[in-house]
Amino acid sequence: AAAEVAESNDPERSLDALTGELVALLDSDGFLDDRLLLAAAAEGEIAFIAHALASRSGMDSAVAADELLSRDPARLMALLRMSGADRDFAAALIAGSGNLLAIDCDGRGLEHFDGLTAADVDLTWALLLAGDDYRTALDRLEDHRG
């Protein structure tokens, strides 16, 4: 029975793939606006938000999900900036879903958002595109420096 289930698995019909298709359709029809994203975030639809932010930024949805769920305000704010979000959207996301994303609503997230320069966003974008091996090597170098 387990073999039958494994063989019948169709990655193109997975929940993640279908969420990506839904986001693409909404985006192509002009319905993927901030209001919809904030409503989805309020409902805890993190996969939907990750796909939407990935679509807006041009990154892979798995990378966007990792950044979204990192529990790191700096990484979340960089993702929002890469996706073209404005400060009002960032504030509303934190206020409505900060607990879900494990980001405090005390203003530190917005401080990160405000403090990011275009160069910071470009560097973060380059690191995210670099791949896991490169980022692992950077982490090891940083650990070695102590």
Helices and strands as residue ranges (DSSP letters): H 2-8, G 11-13, H 15-28, H 34-42, H 46-57, H 61-68, H 73-82, H 87-97, H 108-115, H 118-130, H 132-145
